[in-house]
Amino acid sequence: MAREHLKEDPARQDGIVLLHGIARRSGSLEALENALQADGYRTLNLDYPARSHNIEDIVAFMREPVVRFGAELDGELHFVTHSMGGLVARAYVNRHRPERLGRVVMLAPPNEGSEIADLLGNNALFRAFFGPAGSELGTERPEALCEVLGGVDYPLGVIAGDRSFYPIGSLMLAGANDGRVSVERTKVAGMADHITIHATHPLIMRNREAIAQTRHFLKHGRFERSEIPA
């Protein structure tokens, strides 16, 4: 199920595909979606089977609605994601790159995996709850998954958080982290910009600065408060 919105206008209509995290639904991105709609973007906030499919099968599931959505645009197609949604976006672009691909913004993505998934990957409860994709969130990735994700050769901005609701989880992560992913492991080779803000993993997509920085990157290709020298 997906929710679409079209703001009347303009000369060129850009669109944004929003992808939620592994244990969330499209409604978790509502505040961010509303802000992007206010900027004039058309949005496709897609619910996808995050806990019952692996990443490659999720990409197959979303291909038809994303292709249909992109065909209705006369501008660029951007992606904005939370958590595992970032890996899904990478895999989608790698497999089915839109002809007019725009910019990509990822909030708290496990681009280089999470040590928590390493530690809990063999736990029966973890595997039952997070499903096939949960086992793909570790730091040690098989070659087949690396091929699915592909490399980054498009304008990508990554927003990481350094606050946590999970004191035990934070102890499992090296350095600054959001309780689920360390700041360092949100990074990926080829990204255009990276920023760290004071936000937690489950709420970063509702954080005012995260929303403001997302809007800025989509317009300018850089964050307003960049960590990477121009």
N, C-alpha and C positions, 0 to 999 in steps of 0.2 A: 504494500500500500504506500502511495506517495502523495504528498500535498504539493500543489503547484500554485504559484501566485504570479500574476502579470500586472505590473504597474503601467498605466497608460503612458504612453509617450512616443517619444523621442525618435530621433533619427536612427540610432543604432541601439539594438536591444542585446545586452550581454546577459548571459545566464550563469547561475551558480548551482552546482550539485553539492548538496550537503550530506555528509556521511557520518553517522553516529558511531559510538564505541561499541565494544563487544557485548556489554550487558545493558545497553540502553536502547531507546527507540527514538524516532524522529522528533518527538516532542521535547526531548532534552536539548535540542538545538533551536527551540522556538525564539528565545530572546535574540540570539545571533541572527536568525533568519529575518526577524522583524526589522532589525537594524539594516540588513542588506537590502531588504525590500524598500526601505525608506530612501536608500541611495539609488533606487531605480532599477535594480537588478530583477530579473525573473529568476525564481528559485524552484528547484526540485529537491525537496527534503525527503529523502528516500528511506523507507523502512526496508531493511534487508535481513535475511536469515543469519544473523551474526553467530548464534550459538549452535546452529545445526549443520553448518557447512564449513568446509575449509575455504581459504581465501580464493583459490582458483575457481571454485564452484560459485562463490558469491559474485565474482566478476561475471560469470556466465549468466547468473540470475539477473543482474542489473543492466546487462548490455542493451536489451530491447528498450526499456524505459529511458535510458540515458541517450541512446541514439535518436529516439523519437523526440525527446526534449531538445536535443541539439539541432535537429532538423527544423525546428520551429523558430530558431533564432537567426538574426542577421548579423549578430556580433560574435564575440568570443565566448567560449565555454570555460568557466573557472570551476575549481573544486575547493571546498572548505570542509575540513574534517576534524573529528575529535578522536583521540586515542587510536584504536585499531583501524578506524576509518581511514587513517593516513596510509596504512599498508594496503588497504583495499583500493584507494585512489592510485597509489603507485602501480599496483598490479593492473588496474583497469587501463591506465594510460599506456603501460607497457604492451598490453595485449590489443587494445582498441583505441589507439590515440586519436582523439577528435581532430578533424581537419583544421579547426580554428581554436586550438587549445590556448587558453589564456594563462592565468596564474593560479597557483595552488598554495593554500595556507593550511598548515597542520597544527592543531593544538594538542600538546602532550602526546605526540606519536611515539611508539616504541620502535623507531626506525632501526635501531641496532639491538632490539630485543630488551627484555627485562629479566633481571636476576631472580625476581619473584617467580616468574614462570619457570625458570630453571629449577628452583627449589620445590615447587609444587606440581610440576608437570606430571609426575608419576602418582600423585595423590588421586584416589578414586573420586572423591567429592569434587575436586578441581576439574577433573576431566569430564565428569558428568554435567557440571554446571556450565563450563565454558565450551565444551564440545570440541570438534575437530580444529577449529581456528585457534582455540586456546593453546593447543600444543605447538602452534606455529609462532608463538610470541616469545620464545626463549632466545637467548643470545647465541646459541649454537645452531646455525641454520643449515639444513641440507642443501646441496647444490640445486635440487629441483625447485625449492622455494625461492632461492636467489634468482633463478631464471624467471620465475613468475613475477617477482617484484621488479626486476630490471634496474637499470641505472637512472639517475636523475639528470636530465638534460633540458629542463624547462624551468621557468621562474618559480622557485619554491621558497616560501618563507615558513620558518618553524618557530612556534611559540611554546616555551617550556615553563613549567611552574616549579617553585621551590618551597612550597608550603605543604604540610601533610596532615591528614586526619588519622593517619595510620602509624602510630609510633613503632609498632613491631615491624611493619612493612618497611619503614624508613631505615631500620637497622640492617636490613638485608641489602640495601642499595648503597653504592659507593658515591660519596660526595653529595652535593645538593640534589634534592629530588622532590617529587610531588606525592610520595607515598606509594607510587606504582611504577614510575619510570624515573631514572636518574636524568638530570639535565644533559649530561654528556651523551647518553644513549638516545636522546631525541634527535641528535644531529645525524646528518647523512651527507656523504660526498656529493658535491654538485649543487647543494642548496645555495640560493642567492643571499639569504639573510637568516639570522637567528636572534632571538631575544628571550630573556628570562624575566618573568614577572612573579610577583608574590601572589600565587594562586595554587589551589589544590587540584588534584587530578579530576575528581568527580564534578567540580564546579567551575573549572577554568573557562568553559564555553559561555558561562553567564557573567564572567568577570568583566567589569567595564573597560579596563585597559586592554584586555584580550580582544574585546569587540572593536575598540577603537583602532588597535594596531592591525587587526584583520582588514578593516575598511581601508586603512592607509596603504597597506601592502597591495591590495587589489587595485588601487588607483595609481600607485607610484612604483610598485615593484621593489620597494624597500620599506622597512619599518621606520616609524617616526623617531624611535630611539634605538638605533641600530647598534649591534655588537660587533659587526663586521665592517672594517674600514672601507670606505668607498674606493 
